[in-house]
Every structure is written in C-alpha cells, then in structure tokens.
Amino acid sequence: MEVSLTPELEKRIADKVGTGLYDSASEVVRESLRLLFSAEDTRARRLEQLHADIQVGLDELDRGEGIPGDRAFAEVTEFLERKRRP
C-alpha cells in the first residue's frame, strides 16, 4: 500500500517519532488509525443511543405522557439556572 502525505503531516509524524514515544512512522500511523476507528465506533454508539432515546420520547408522547412546550422550557431554564449557582 502506498500513501501520500502532505509535508505538514510528514513533519508531524516525524516529530512524534522524535519524542521517543514511537519507534517509527509506521507506529504513529497505526496508532492514528486505531484512534480514528475508535472515535468512529464511539460516534456510532452515541448515535445509536441518541436514536434509542428519541424513540423512548416518541413512545412516551404516543402514550400521552408529554408535557407542554412552555412547561418543558421553564423546567430546563430552571435546571440550568440551578447548575450555574455556586
């Protein structure tokens, strides 16, 4: 596999190797890819959880368990004000 990098990326990789934390540019790239894939997995799990949470809310609304928007806004505002207090 051949990969082309910008001079800036090459410099940053070389700087990482220069710190002594990595033995080679390949190690830096492998670690970078592991972090990228981990971040993608985390993002996907968070999105799945968000969809599940939204569905819970929609199901509650379907059962008539919702509250009026002005009341919800007031409750959120009050909650945020309490959090701001020391």
PDB file of N, CA, C and O in Angstrom:
ATOM      1  N   MET A   1       0.845  -1.172   0.000  1.00  0.00           N
ATOM      2  CA  MET A   1       0.000   0.000   0.000  1.00  0.00           C
ATOM      3  C   MET A   1       0.896   1.243   0.000  1.00  0.00           C
ATOM      4  O   MET A   1       1.885   1.327   0.728  1.00  0.00           O
ATOM      5  N   GLU A   2       0.521   2.171  -0.818  1.00  0.00           N
ATOM      6  CA  GLU A   2       1.276   3.419  -0.882  1.00  0.00           C
ATOM      7  C   GLU A   2       0.351   4.552  -0.444  1.00  0.00           C
ATOM      8  O   GLU A   2      -0.803   4.635  -0.864  1.00  0.00           O
ATOM      9  N   VAL A   3       0.888   5.417   0.409  1.00  0.00           N
ATOM     10  CA  VAL A   3       0.096   6.528   0.929  1.00  0.00           C
ATOM     11  C   VAL A   3       0.881   7.813   0.706  1.00  0.00           C
ATOM     12  O   VAL A   3       2.082   7.871   0.971  1.00  0.00           O
ATOM     13  N   SER A   4       0.199   8.837   0.221  1.00  0.00           N
ATOM     14  CA  SER A   4       0.829  10.136   0.041  1.00  0.00           C
ATOM     15  C   SER A   4       0.405  11.048   1.180  1.00  0.00           C
ATOM     16  O   SER A   4      -0.779  11.140   1.505  1.00  0.00           O
ATOM     17  N   LEU A   5       1.365  11.713   1.776  1.00  0.00           N
ATOM     18  CA  LEU A   5       1.098  12.622   2.885  1.00  0.00           C
ATOM     19  C   LEU A   5       1.574  14.021   2.533  1.00  0.00           C
ATOM     20  O   LEU A   5       2.517  14.202   1.762  1.00  0.00           O
ATOM     21  N   THR A   6       0.913  14.988   3.103  1.00  0.00           N
ATOM     22  CA  THR A   6       1.363  16.361   2.927  1.00  0.00           C
ATOM     23  C   THR A   6       2.655  16.561   3.716  1.00  0.00           C
ATOM     24  O   THR A   6       2.924  15.817   4.659  1.00  0.00           O
ATOM     25  N   PRO A   7       3.452  17.551   3.343  1.00  0.00           N
ATOM     26  CA  PRO A   7       4.667  17.825   4.104  1.00  0.00           C
ATOM     27  C   PRO A   7       4.367  18.098   5.589  1.00  0.00           C
ATOM     28  O   PRO A   7       5.148  17.715   6.460  1.00  0.00           O
ATOM     29  N   GLU A   8       3.255  18.750   5.866  1.00  0.00           N
ATOM     30  CA  GLU A   8       2.886  19.039   7.258  1.00  0.00           C
ATOM     31  C   GLU A   8       2.646  17.739   8.031  1.00  0.00           C
ATOM     32  O   GLU A   8       3.116  17.598   9.160  1.00  0.00           O
ATOM     33  N   LEU A   9       1.924  16.795   7.435  1.00  0.00           N
ATOM     34  CA  LEU A   9       1.688  15.522   8.109  1.00  0.00           C
ATOM     35  C   LEU A   9       2.990  14.745   8.293  1.00  0.00           C
ATOM     36  O   LEU A   9       3.216  14.148   9.345  1.00  0.00           O
ATOM     37  N   GLU A  10       3.832  14.754   7.288  1.00  0.00           N
ATOM     38  CA  GLU A  10       5.121  14.074   7.410  1.00  0.00           C
ATOM     39  C   GLU A  10       5.928  14.659   8.559  1.00  0.00           C
ATOM     40  O   GLU A  10       6.547  13.924   9.328  1.00  0.00           O
ATOM     41  N   LYS A  11       5.920  15.995   8.675  1.00  0.00           N
ATOM     42  CA  LYS A  11       6.653  16.654   9.763  1.00  0.00           C
ATOM     43  C   LYS A  11       6.071  16.269  11.117  1.00  0.00           C
ATOM     44  O   LYS A  11       6.811  15.980  12.057  1.00  0.00           O
ATOM     45  N   ARG A  12       4.760  16.266  11.213  1.00  0.00           N
ATOM     46  CA  ARG A  12       4.132  15.941  12.497  1.00  0.00           C
ATOM     47  C   ARG A  12       4.419  14.493  12.894  1.00  0.00           C
ATOM     48  O   ARG A  12       4.642  14.203  14.069  1.00  0.00           O
ATOM     49  N   ILE A  13       4.413  13.601  11.931  1.00  0.00           N
ATOM     50  CA  ILE A  13       4.746  12.201  12.215  1.00  0.00           C
ATOM     51  C   ILE A  13       6.195  12.091  12.662  1.00  0.00           C
ATOM     52  O   ILE A  13       6.504  11.403  13.636  1.00  0.00           O
ATOM     53  N   ALA A  14       7.076  12.768  11.950  1.00  0.00           N
ATOM     54  CA  ALA A  14       8.491  12.749  12.327  1.00  0.00           C
ATOM     55  C   ALA A  14       8.682  13.330  13.732  1.00  0.00           C
ATOM     56  O   ALA A  14       9.502  12.834  14.504  1.00  0.00           O
ATOM     57  N   ASP A  15       7.928  14.372  14.058  1.00  0.00           N
ATOM     58  CA  ASP A  15       8.017  14.960  15.397  1.00  0.00           C
ATOM     59  C   ASP A  15       7.600  13.941  16.463  1.00  0.00           C
ATOM     60  O   ASP A  15       8.221  13.857  17.522  1.00  0.00           O
ATOM     61  N   LYS A  16       6.548  13.172  16.179  1.00  0.00           N
ATOM     62  CA  LYS A  16       6.097  12.155  17.129  1.00  0.00           C
ATOM     63  C   LYS A  16       7.170  11.084  17.326  1.00  0.00           C
ATOM     64  O   LYS A  16       7.442  10.668  18.452  1.00  0.00           O
ATOM     65  N   VAL A  17       7.771  10.648  16.232  1.00  0.00           N
ATOM     66  CA  VAL A  17       8.845   9.667  16.333  1.00  0.00           C
ATOM     67  C   VAL A  17      10.001  10.278  17.129  1.00  0.00           C
ATOM     68  O   VAL A  17      10.632   9.601  17.941  1.00  0.00           O
ATOM     69  N   GLY A  18      10.269  11.556  16.890  1.00  0.00           N
ATOM     70  CA  GLY A  18      11.353  12.251  17.584  1.00  0.00           C
ATOM     71  C   GLY A  18      11.170  12.348  19.092  1.00  0.00           C
ATOM     72  O   GLY A  18      12.146  12.530  19.820  1.00  0.00           O
ATOM     73  N   THR A  19       9.944  12.231  19.568  1.00  0.00           N
ATOM     74  CA  THR A  19       9.719  12.288  21.015  1.00  0.00           C
ATOM     75  C   THR A  19      10.193  11.025  21.704  1.00  0.00           C
ATOM     76  O   THR A  19      10.390  11.007  22.919  1.00  0.00           O
ATOM     77  N   GLY A  20      10.376   9.963  20.923  1.00  0.00           N
ATOM     78  CA  GLY A  20      10.782   8.694  21.513  1.00  0.00           C
ATOM     79  C   GLY A  20       9.605   7.812  21.910  1.00  0.00           C
ATOM     80  O   GLY A  20       9.802   6.672  22.331  1.00  0.00           O
ATOM     81  N   LEU A  21       8.402   8.317  21.785  1.00  0.00           N
ATOM     82  CA  LEU A  21       7.222   7.510  22.128  1.00  0.00           C
ATOM     83  C   LEU A  21       6.935   6.447  21.075  1.00  0.00           C
ATOM     84  O   LEU A  21       6.289   5.439  21.362  1.00  0.00           O
ATOM     85  N   TYR A  22       7.413   6.675  19.868  1.00  0.00           N
ATOM     86  CA  TYR A  22       7.202   5.741  18.770  1.00  0.00           C
ATOM     87  C   TYR A  22       8.551   5.420  18.144  1.00  0.00           C
ATOM     88  O   TYR A  22       9.439   6.269  18.078  1.00  0.00           O
ATOM     89  N   ASP A  23       8.690   4.174  17.684  1.00  0.00           N
ATOM     90  CA  ASP A  23       9.949   3.763  17.064  1.00  0.00           C
ATOM     91  C   ASP A  23      10.010   4.077  15.576  1.00  0.00           C
ATOM     92  O   ASP A  23      11.089   4.132  14.986  1.00  0.00           O
ATOM     93  N   SER A  24       8.826   4.286  14.969  1.00  0.00           N
ATOM     94  CA  SER A  24       8.821   4.510  13.527  1.00  0.00           C
ATOM     95  C   SER A  24       7.578   5.286  13.113  1.00  0.00           C
ATOM     96  O   SER A  24       6.620   5.420  13.874  1.00  0.00           O
ATOM     97  N   ALA A  25       7.623   5.791  11.885  1.00  0.00           N
ATOM     98  CA  ALA A  25       6.459   6.476  11.321  1.00  0.00           C
ATOM     99  C   ALA A  25       5.295   5.510  11.193  1.00  0.00           C
ATOM    100  O   ALA A  25       4.143   5.906  11.365  1.00  0.00           O
ATOM    101  N   SER A  26       5.573   4.265  10.897  1.00  0.00           N
ATOM    102  CA  SER A  26       4.513   3.266  10.777  1.00  0.00           C
ATOM    103  C   SER A  26       3.749   3.112  12.091  1.00  0.00           C
ATOM    104  O   SER A  26       2.526   2.974  12.084  1.00  0.00           O
ATOM    105  N   GLU A  27       4.456   3.133  13.208  1.00  0.00           N
ATOM    106  CA  GLU A  27       3.789   3.036  14.510  1.00  0.00           C
ATOM    107  C   GLU A  27       2.864   4.232  14.733  1.00  0.00           C
ATOM    108  O   GLU A  27       1.756   4.075  15.245  1.00  0.00           O
ATOM    109  N   VAL A  28       3.315   5.416  14.353  1.00  0.00           N
ATOM    110  CA  VAL A  28       2.493   6.618  14.509  1.00  0.00           C
ATOM    111  C   VAL A  28       1.224   6.493  13.664  1.00  0.00           C
ATOM    112  O   VAL A  28       0.125   6.793  14.133  1.00  0.00           O
ATOM    113  N   VAL A  29       1.384   6.051  12.425  1.00  0.00           N
ATOM    114  CA  VAL A  29       0.230   5.916  11.531  1.00  0.00           C
ATOM    115  C   VAL A  29      -0.720   4.840  12.048  1.00  0.00           C
ATOM    116  O   VAL A  29      -1.935   5.038  12.027  1.00  0.00           O
ATOM    117  N   ARG A  30      -0.195   3.706  12.511  1.00  0.00           N
ATOM    118  CA  ARG A  30      -1.058   2.652  13.050  1.00  0.00           C
ATOM    119  C   ARG A  30      -1.837   3.147  14.264  1.00  0.00           C
ATOM    120  O   ARG A  30      -3.039   2.902  14.370  1.00  0.00           O
ATOM    121  N   GLU A  31      -1.163   3.840  15.179  1.00  0.00           N
ATOM    122  CA  GLU A  31      -1.842   4.392  16.357  1.00  0.00           C
ATOM    123  C   GLU A  31      -2.895   5.413  15.944  1.00  0.00           C
ATOM    124  O   GLU A  31      -3.983   5.453  16.520  1.00  0.00           O
ATOM    125  N   SER A  32      -2.582   6.225  14.965  1.00  0.00           N
ATOM    126  CA  SER A  32      -3.542   7.213  14.465  1.00  0.00           C
ATOM    127  C   SER A  32      -4.783   6.535  13.911  1.00  0.00           C
ATOM    128  O   SER A  32      -5.902   6.977  14.169  1.00  0.00           O
ATOM    129  N   LEU A  33      -4.591   5.469  13.156  1.00  0.00           N
ATOM    130  CA  LEU A  33      -5.725   4.750  12.588  1.00  0.00           C
ATOM    131  C   LEU A  33      -6.545   4.065  13.678  1.00  0.00           C
ATOM    132  O   LEU A  33      -7.774   4.047  13.608  1.00  0.00           O
ATOM    133  N   ARG A  34      -5.875   3.501  14.685  1.00  0.00           N
ATOM    134  CA  ARG A  34      -6.611   2.900  15.802  1.00  0.00           C
ATOM    135  C   ARG A  34      -7.481   3.943  16.485  1.00  0.00           C
ATOM    136  O   ARG A  34      -8.639   3.675  16.803  1.00  0.00           O
ATOM    137  N   LEU A  35      -6.932   5.130  16.714  1.00  0.00           N
ATOM    138  CA  LEU A  35      -7.699   6.208  17.338  1.00  0.00           C
ATOM    139  C   LEU A  35      -8.855   6.658  16.455  1.00  0.00           C
ATOM    140  O   LEU A  35      -9.949   6.921  16.956  1.00  0.00           O
ATOM    141  N   LEU A  36      -8.629   6.750  15.161  1.00  0.00           N
ATOM    142  CA  LEU A  36      -9.690   7.123  14.224  1.00  0.00           C
ATOM    143  C   LEU A  36     -10.833   6.118  14.279  1.00  0.00           C
ATOM    144  O   LEU A  36     -12.000   6.497  14.382  1.00  0.00           O
ATOM    145  N   PHE A  37     -10.487   4.825  14.208  1.00  0.00           N
ATOM    146  CA  PHE A  37     -11.524   3.791  14.216  1.00  0.00           C
ATOM    147  C   PHE A  37     -12.257   3.762  15.549  1.00  0.00           C
ATOM    148  O   PHE A  37     -13.468   3.545  15.589  1.00  0.00           O
ATOM    149  N   SER A  38     -11.537   3.978  16.630  1.00  0.00           N
ATOM    150  CA  SER A  38     -12.163   4.024  17.952  1.00  0.00           C
ATOM    151  C   SER A  38     -13.135   5.195  18.044  1.00  0.00           C
ATOM    152  O   SER A  38     -14.239   5.046  18.567  1.00  0.00           O
ATOM    153  N   ALA A  39     -12.731   6.354  17.541  1.00  0.00           N
ATOM    154  CA  ALA A  39     -13.606   7.528  17.554  1.00  0.00           C
ATOM    155  C   ALA A  39     -14.850   7.279  16.702  1.00  0.00           C
ATOM    156  O   ALA A  39     -15.951   7.678  17.079  1.00  0.00           O
ATOM    157  N   GLU A  40     -14.679   6.627  15.564  1.00  0.00           N
ATOM    158  CA  GLU A  40     -15.830   6.306  14.712  1.00  0.00           C
ATOM    159  C   GLU A  40     -16.781   5.350  15.417  1.00  0.00           C
ATOM    160  O   GLU A  40     -17.998   5.515  15.340  1.00  0.00           O
ATOM    161  N   ASP A  41     -16.232   4.347  16.107  1.00  0.00           N
ATOM    162  CA  ASP A  41     -17.067   3.396  16.844  1.00  0.00           C
ATOM    163  C   ASP A  41     -17.830   4.107  17.963  1.00  0.00           C
ATOM    164  O   ASP A  41     -19.018   3.859  18.167  1.00  0.00           O
ATOM    165  N   THR A  42     -17.143   4.989  18.683  1.00  0.00           N
ATOM    166  CA  THR A  42     -17.782   5.746  19.756  1.00  0.00           C
ATOM    167  C   THR A  42     -18.898   6.615  19.205  1.00  0.00           C
ATOM    168  O   THR A  42     -19.988   6.671  19.775  1.00  0.00           O
ATOM    169  N   ARG A  43     -18.631   7.289  18.103  1.00  0.00           N
ATOM    170  CA  ARG A  43     -19.641   8.142  17.470  1.00  0.00           C
ATOM    171  C   ARG A  43     -20.859   7.316  17.052  1.00  0.00           C
ATOM    172  O   ARG A  43     -21.997   7.747  17.241  1.00  0.00           O
ATOM    173  N   ALA A  44     -20.625   6.148  16.492  1.00  0.00           N
ATOM    174  CA  ALA A  44     -21.725   5.284  16.057  1.00  0.00           C
ATOM    175  C   ALA A  44     -22.554   4.819  17.255  1.00  0.00           C
ATOM    176  O   ALA A  44     -23.783   4.802  17.187  1.00  0.00           O
ATOM    177  N   ARG A  45     -21.886   4.440  18.357  1.00  0.00           N
ATOM    178  CA  ARG A  45     -22.620   4.015  19.558  1.00  0.00           C
ATOM    179  C   ARG A  45     -23.439   5.162  20.127  1.00  0.00           C
ATOM    180  O   ARG A  45     -24.579   4.960  20.546  1.00  0.00           O
ATOM    181  N   ARG A  46     -22.869   6.367  20.146  1.00  0.00           N
ATOM    182  CA  ARG A  46     -23.599   7.530  20.662  1.00  0.00           C
ATOM    183  C   ARG A  46     -24.813   7.842  19.785  1.00  0.00           C
ATOM    184  O   ARG A  46     -25.876   8.197  20.295  1.00  0.00           O
ATOM    185  N   LEU A  47     -24.655   7.711  18.484  1.00  0.00           N
ATOM    186  CA  LEU A  47     -25.767   7.957  17.571  1.00  0.00           C
ATOM    187  C   LEU A  47     -26.868   6.924  17.772  1.00  0.00           C
ATOM    188  O   LEU A  47     -28.051   7.265  17.775  1.00  0.00           O
ATOM    189  N   GLU A  48     -26.479   5.654  17.943  1.00  0.00           N
ATOM    190  CA  GLU A  48     -27.471   4.614  18.223  1.00  0.00           C
ATOM    191  C   GLU A  48     -28.224   4.920  19.516  1.00  0.00           C
ATOM    192  O   GLU A  48     -29.443   4.766  19.580  1.00  0.00           O
ATOM    193  N   GLN A  49     -27.489   5.360  20.557  1.00  0.00           N
ATOM    194  CA  GLN A  49     -28.126   5.684  21.832  1.00  0.00           C
ATOM    195  C   GLN A  49     -29.055   6.882  21.668  1.00  0.00           C
ATOM    196  O   GLN A  49     -30.146   6.904  22.237  1.00  0.00           O
ATOM    197  N   LEU A  50     -28.632   7.865  20.902  1.00  0.00           N
ATOM    198  CA  LEU A  50     -29.482   9.026  20.658  1.00  0.00           C
ATOM    199  C   LEU A  50     -30.780   8.610  19.981  1.00  0.00           C
ATOM    200  O   LEU A  50     -31.858   9.063  20.368  1.00  0.00           O
ATOM    201  N   HIS A  51     -30.681   7.751  18.971  1.00  0.00           N
ATOM    202  CA  HIS A  51     -31.881   7.264  18.283  1.00  0.00           C
ATOM    203  C   HIS A  51     -32.789   6.514  19.254  1.00  0.00           C
ATOM    204  O   HIS A  51     -34.010   6.669  19.217  1.00  0.00           O
ATOM    205  N   ALA A  52     -32.187   5.698  20.125  1.00  0.00           N
ATOM    206  CA  ALA A  52     -32.979   4.954  21.107  1.00  0.00           C
ATOM    207  C   ALA A  52     -33.665   5.908  22.077  1.00  0.00           C
ATOM    208  O   ALA A  52     -34.837   5.724  22.408  1.00  0.00           O
ATOM    209  N   ASP A  53     -32.935   6.935  22.536  1.00  0.00           N
ATOM    210  CA  ASP A  53     -33.513   7.913  23.456  1.00  0.00           C
ATOM    211  C   ASP A  53     -34.652   8.687  22.796  1.00  0.00           C
ATOM    212  O   ASP A  53     -35.677   8.949  23.424  1.00  0.00           O
ATOM    213  N   ILE A  54     -34.471   9.045  21.551  1.00  0.00           N
ATOM    214  CA  ILE A  54     -35.532   9.746  20.816  1.00  0.00           C
ATOM    215  C   ILE A  54     -36.758   8.849  20.700  1.00  0.00           C
ATOM    216  O   ILE A  54     -37.888   9.309  20.865  1.00  0.00           O
ATOM    217  N   GLN A  55     -36.533   7.569  20.417  1.00  0.00           N
ATOM    218  CA  GLN A  55     -37.661   6.650  20.298  1.00  0.00           C
ATOM    219  C   GLN A  55     -38.407   6.526  21.618  1.00  0.00           C
ATOM    220  O   GLN A  55     -39.635   6.445  21.629  1.00  0.00           O
ATOM    221  N   VAL A  56     -37.678   6.512  22.734  1.00  0.00           N
ATOM    222  CA  VAL A  56     -38.330   6.469  24.046  1.00  0.00           C
ATOM    223  C   VAL A  56     -39.240   7.684  24.203  1.00  0.00           C
ATOM    224  O   VAL A  56     -40.385   7.561  24.637  1.00  0.00           O
ATOM    225  N   GLY A  57     -38.722   8.850  23.848  1.00  0.00           N
ATOM    226  CA  GLY A  57     -39.535  10.067  23.935  1.00  0.00           C
ATOM    227  C   GLY A  57     -40.746  10.032  23.025  1.00  0.00           C
ATOM    228  O   GLY A  57     -41.837  10.441  23.422  1.00  0.00           O
ATOM    229  N   LEU A  58     -40.562   9.547  21.814  1.00  0.00           N
ATOM    230  CA  LEU A  58     -41.692   9.453  20.886  1.00  0.00           C
ATOM    231  C   LEU A  58     -42.755   8.475  21.403  1.00  0.00           C
ATOM    232  O   LEU A  58     -43.956   8.719  21.286  1.00  0.00           O
ATOM    233  N   ASP A  59     -42.282   7.366  21.976  1.00  0.00           N
ATOM    234  CA  ASP A  59     -43.219   6.393  22.550  1.00  0.00           C
ATOM    235  C   ASP A  59     -43.991   7.009  23.715  1.00  0.00           C
ATOM    236  O   ASP A  59     -45.191   6.777  23.859  1.00  0.00           O
ATOM    237  N   GLU A  60     -43.308   7.790  24.540  1.00  0.00           N
ATOM    238  CA  GLU A  60     -43.980   8.464  25.653  1.00  0.00           C
ATOM    239  C   GLU A  60     -45.031   9.437  25.135  1.00  0.00           C
ATOM    240  O   GLU A  60     -46.134   9.509  25.675  1.00  0.00           O
ATOM    241  N   LEU A  61     -44.693  10.179  24.096  1.00  0.00           N
ATOM    242  CA  LEU A  61     -45.671  11.094  23.508  1.00  0.00           C
ATOM    243  C   LEU A  61     -46.874  10.347  22.958  1.00  0.00           C
ATOM    244  O   LEU A  61     -48.014  10.788  23.113  1.00  0.00           O
ATOM    245  N   ASP A  62     -46.615   9.214  22.316  1.00  0.00           N
ATOM    246  CA  ASP A  62     -47.719   8.409  21.781  1.00  0.00           C
ATOM    247  C   ASP A  62     -48.652   7.927  22.890  1.00  0.00           C
ATOM    248  O   ASP A  62     -49.849   7.741  22.669  1.00  0.00           O
ATOM    249  N   ARG A  63     -48.091   7.724  24.089  1.00  0.00           N
ATOM    250  CA  ARG A  63     -48.916   7.283  25.219  1.00  0.00           C
ATOM    251  C   ARG A  63     -49.544   8.466  25.969  1.00  0.00           C
ATOM    252  O   ARG A  63     -50.224   8.280  26.978  1.00  0.00           O
ATOM    253  N   GLY A  64     -49.306   9.682  25.464  1.00  0.00           N
ATOM    254  CA  GLY A  64     -49.876  10.863  26.111  1.00  0.00           C
ATOM    255  C   GLY A  64     -49.114  11.319  27.331  1.00  0.00           C
ATOM    256  O   GLY A  64     -49.673  12.013  28.181  1.00  0.00           O
ATOM    257  N   GLU A  65     -47.854  10.949  27.441  1.00  0.00           N
ATOM    258  CA  GLU A  65     -47.053  11.277  28.614  1.00  0.00           C
ATOM    259  C   GLU A  65     -46.218  12.538  28.436  1.00  0.00           C
ATOM    260  O   GLU A  65     -45.342  12.816  29.256  1.00  0.00           O
ATOM    261  N   GLY A  66     -46.469  13.297  27.395  1.00  0.00           N
ATOM    262  CA  GLY A  66     -45.694  14.501  27.146  1.00  0.00           C
ATOM    263  C   GLY A  66     -46.134  15.648  28.037  1.00  0.00           C
ATOM    264  O   GLY A  66     -47.163  15.573  28.708  1.00  0.00           O
ATOM    265  N   ILE A  67     -45.334  16.721  28.033  1.00  0.00           N
ATOM    266  CA  ILE A  67     -45.695  17.939  28.752  1.00  0.00           C
ATOM    267  C   ILE A  67     -45.689  19.089  27.753  1.00  0.00           C
ATOM    268  O   ILE A  67     -44.992  19.025  26.740  1.00  0.00           O
ATOM    269  N   PRO A  68     -46.456  20.138  28.029  1.00  0.00           N
ATOM    270  CA  PRO A  68     -46.484  21.275  27.109  1.00  0.00           C
ATOM    271  C   PRO A  68     -45.093  21.905  26.953  1.00  0.00           C
ATOM    272  O   PRO A  68     -44.281  21.896  27.878  1.00  0.00           O
ATOM    273  N   GLY A  69     -44.847  22.446  25.771  1.00  0.00           N
ATOM    274  CA  GLY A  69     -43.542  23.022  25.462  1.00  0.00           C
ATOM    275  C   GLY A  69     -43.130  24.129  26.404  1.00  0.00           C
ATOM    276  O   GLY A  69     -41.966  24.189  26.798  1.00  0.00           O
ATOM    277  N   ASP A  70     -44.066  25.030  26.790  1.00  0.00           N
ATOM    278  CA  ASP A  70     -43.700  26.133  27.678  1.00  0.00           C
ATOM    279  C   ASP A  70     -43.298  25.612  29.053  1.00  0.00           C
ATOM    280  O   ASP A  70     -42.407  26.175  29.689  1.00  0.00           O
ATOM    281  N   ARG A  71     -43.937  24.552  29.515  1.00  0.00           N
ATOM    282  CA  ARG A  71     -43.555  23.956  30.804  1.00  0.00           C
ATOM    283  C   ARG A  71     -42.176  23.306  30.704  1.00  0.00           C
ATOM    284  O   ARG A  71     -41.350  23.450  31.605  1.00  0.00           O
ATOM    285  N   ALA A  72     -41.934  22.594  29.609  1.00  0.00           N
ATOM    286  CA  ALA A  72     -40.630  21.962  29.412  1.00  0.00           C
ATOM    287  C   ALA A  72     -39.532  23.024  29.363  1.00  0.00           C
ATOM    288  O   ALA A  72     -38.474  22.856  29.970  1.00  0.00           O
ATOM    289  N   PHE A  73     -39.786  24.114  28.643  1.00  0.00           N
ATOM    290  CA  PHE A  73     -38.808  25.196  28.551  1.00  0.00           C
ATOM    291  C   PHE A  73     -38.526  25.767  29.932  1.00  0.00           C
ATOM    292  O   PHE A  73     -37.369  25.999  30.282  1.00  0.00           O
ATOM    293  N   ALA A  74     -39.575  25.997  30.723  1.00  0.00           N
ATOM    294  CA  ALA A  74     -39.407  26.548  32.071  1.00  0.00           C
ATOM    295  C   ALA A  74     -38.590  25.607  32.953  1.00  0.00           C
ATOM    296  O   ALA A  74     -37.728  26.053  33.710  1.00  0.00           O
ATOM    297  N   GLU A  75     -38.860  24.304  32.856  1.00  0.00           N
ATOM    298  CA  GLU A  75     -38.122  23.336  33.660  1.00  0.00           C
ATOM    299  C   GLU A  75     -36.645  23.285  33.272  1.00  0.00           C
ATOM    300  O   GLU A  75     -35.774  23.209  34.139  1.00  0.00           O
ATOM    301  N   VAL A  76     -36.368  23.328  31.987  1.00  0.00           N
ATOM    302  CA  VAL A  76     -34.975  23.314  31.525  1.00  0.00           C
ATOM    303  C   VAL A  76     -34.267  24.591  31.956  1.00  0.00           C
ATOM    304  O   VAL A  76     -33.121  24.547  32.403  1.00  0.00           O
ATOM    305  N   THR A  77     -34.942  25.724  31.823  1.00  0.00           N
ATOM    306  CA  THR A  77     -34.357  27.000  32.237  1.00  0.00           C
ATOM    307  C   THR A  77     -34.037  26.974  33.722  1.00  0.00           C
ATOM    308  O   THR A  77     -32.954  27.392  34.131  1.00  0.00           O
ATOM    309  N   GLU A  78     -34.964  26.490  34.527  1.00  0.00           N
ATOM    310  CA  GLU A  78     -34.748  26.412  35.973  1.00  0.00           C
ATOM    311  C   GLU A  78     -33.586  25.477  36.299  1.00  0.00           C
ATOM    312  O   GLU A  78     -32.758  25.781  37.158  1.00  0.00           O
ATOM    313  N   PHE A  79     -33.531  24.355  35.620  1.00  0.00           N
ATOM    314  CA  PHE A  79     -32.437  23.397  35.830  1.00  0.00           C
ATOM    315  C   PHE A  79     -31.087  24.044  35.534  1.00  0.00           C
ATOM    316  O   PHE A  79     -30.141  23.896  36.307  1.00  0.00           O
ATOM    317  N   LEU A  80     -30.998  24.761  34.416  1.00  0.00           N
ATOM    318  CA  LEU A  80     -29.743  25.405  34.031  1.00  0.00           C
ATOM    319  C   LEU A  80     -29.355  26.508  35.008  1.00  0.00           C
ATOM    320  O   LEU A  80     -28.175  26.688  35.312  1.00  0.00           O
ATOM    321  N   GLU A  81     -30.338  27.236  35.494  1.00  0.00           N
ATOM    322  CA  GLU A  81     -30.061  28.285  36.470  1.00  0.00           C
ATOM    323  C   GLU A  81     -29.523  27.681  37.771  1.00  0.00           C
ATOM    324  O   GLU A  81     -28.603  28.232  38.375  1.00  0.00           O
ATOM    325  N   ARG A  82     -30.088  26.560  38.201  1.00  0.00           N
ATOM    326  CA  ARG A  82     -29.601  25.898  39.418  1.00  0.00           C
ATOM    327  C   ARG A  82     -28.165  25.425  39.232  1.00  0.00           C
ATOM    328  O   ARG A  82     -27.359  25.516  40.158  1.00  0.00           O
ATOM    329  N   LYS A  83     -27.840  24.924  38.055  1.00  0.00           N
ATOM    330  CA  LYS A  83     -26.481  24.441  37.789  1.00  0.00           C
ATOM    331  C   LYS A  83     -25.471  25.578  37.789  1.00  0.00           C
ATOM    332  O   LYS A  83     -24.306  25.362  38.122  1.00  0.00           O
ATOM    333  N   ARG A  84     -25.889  26.774  37.426  1.00  0.00           N
ATOM    334  CA  ARG A  84     -24.981  27.919  37.365  1.00  0.00           C
ATOM    335  C   ARG A  84     -24.656  28.473  38.747  1.00  0.00           C
ATOM    336  O   ARG A  84     -23.627  29.120  38.941  1.00  0.00           O
ATOM    337  N   ARG A  85     -25.537  28.215  39.697  1.00  0.00           N
ATOM    338  CA  ARG A  85     -25.320  28.725  41.064  1.00  0.00           C
ATOM    339  C   ARG A  85     -24.196  27.972  41.737  1.00  0.00           C
ATOM    340  O   ARG A  85     -24.060  26.760  41.575  1.00  0.00           O
ATOM    341  N   PRO A  86     -23.377  28.709  42.506  1.00  0.00           N
ATOM    342  CA  PRO A  86     -22.263  28.024  43.222  1.00  0.00           C
ATOM    343  C   PRO A  86     -22.726  27.167  44.368  1.00  0.00           C
ATOM    344  O   PRO A  86     -21.907  26.545  45.044  1.00  0.00           O
TER     345      PRO A  86
END
